[in-house]
Amino acid sequence: MIGLFLVTHSSYGESLIQCACHVLNKRPPQILQLGIAVQDDPLDALPLARELLQLVDTGDGVLVMTDIYGATPSNLVMKLLEAGRIEGVAGVNLPMLLRALTYRDKDMATLVSRATSGGRDGVLNMLSR
C-alpha cells in the first residue's frame, strides 16, 4: 500500500485527516501529516519531514500532498520527491484525500491521477448541478 503524507500550513493537514476519519469511521493506516507554522524555518523541518516520510513508506512509495503550490510547505515537499517512488501533488482538499485513500493499493501513476482528478472533481458550483 502506498503511504500518504500531508505537508500543509498549520493544522490543515491534521484537520483533513480527522475529516477523512469521520467519513471512513476509522483512522486509515500509513498516513501522517506535518504542519508548517509561520515561525518555522523550512530547512529545520526537513529532517522531521524525511523521518515522517520513512514512517509511512513500507516499500510501495509515498504520495505527498500539500496545500498551495509555491508556498513554504510545497517548497519543502519539493526537496523530498523522487520520481516514481515519492510523488507530490498540490491543492490537497478532502475529496482528493478520500480518493487517494481509495486508490493507494494501485500503482503510483494511477494513484496520482485519481487523487488529482478527485480534488478537481470535488470543486463544483452546487447551484448549477
N, C-alpha and C positions, 0 to 999 in steps of 0.2 A: 504494500500500500504506500502511495506517495504521501509524504508528510506535508503538513501545511504550517506556514509561519507567517504571521502578520506583523509588519513593522509600520506603525502609524503614529500620527500625532497623539500625544497624551494617552487617554484611556479609550480611544475609539476602537482599537483592535479588541480589547477585552470586552467592550460593550457588544461588538459584533459576535464574538464567541458566545457570550451569555445569551444573546438573542437566538443564535443557532441552537444552543442547548434547550432553550424554551420550545422552539419549533420541533426539534427532534425528540424532546422529552428525555434526553441523556447528553452527557458530555462525550463528544467523539474522541477517539484516541488520536495520538500523534498530531496534536495541534497546540501551538504555543503562540504567544504574542510578545512584542516588545514595544512599549510606548516611549516615544521620544518627547521629553518636556522641553519647554522653551529654553531653559537654562542648561540643558545637556549639551556637551560637546560630542558631536557625532563620532569623532575619532576615538573618544573614550568609550563609546558604546559599542564600537566594532568588535572587540574581543568577546563581550557578552553576547552579541548577535551571533557570532560564529559558534559559541558554545550552545546556545539555544537551537541553532540550526542543526547541529550534530545530534541533539536530543530527539528531534523528530525524524531524522533520516535513518531508516532501518535498512538502507541499501537500494531502495527504489527511487530515490531522489526526493526533492522538496520543491513545492511551489511556494514562492514568497510573494505575498500580496501587500501592497502599500496603498496609501490613500491618494496622494496627489503627485503626479509625475513632476520631477524637477524640484520638489521640496526636500527638506532635510532627511526625512525618513527614506524617500526613494533614492536619494544620493547615497545613503548608507547601504541600501539594498544593492545598488549597482556594484558595490565592492564585493558582494557575496556570490554573484551569479557565475555559473559555469554552464554553458550551452548544453542542453540535453540532460543535465543532472540537477542543477539548481536553476530553475527558471523563475522569472519575476513578471508580475502584472501590476499595473497601477489602476487606480479608480475603484478600489475594493468597496463593495456595498454588500448588504445582506443577501440579495439574490445571487451575486457572484460567489459568496462564501458557501451558500447552500448548494449551488451547482458544483462547486469544487469538492465539497464533501460527498456528493453523489457519484462523481466520476473519478475519484482518485485511485480506484482499483484498475483503471485503464492505463494506457501508456501516457507519457508526459505530453506529447503533442496533442492527444485527444483531450487531456485534462485542461491544458492551456486554452484550447479552442472552446471547449464547453464552458469554462469559467468566464472567459471574456464575453462570450455570447450571452451567458446568464446575466452578467452585470448589465450589459447593454439592453437586453430584452426586459429587464426589470424596471427600466425607466420608461414611463409612458404617461400620456395625458389621459387621465381617468374619464374625463367628460366626452372624449371622442371614441370611447370603446363601445 
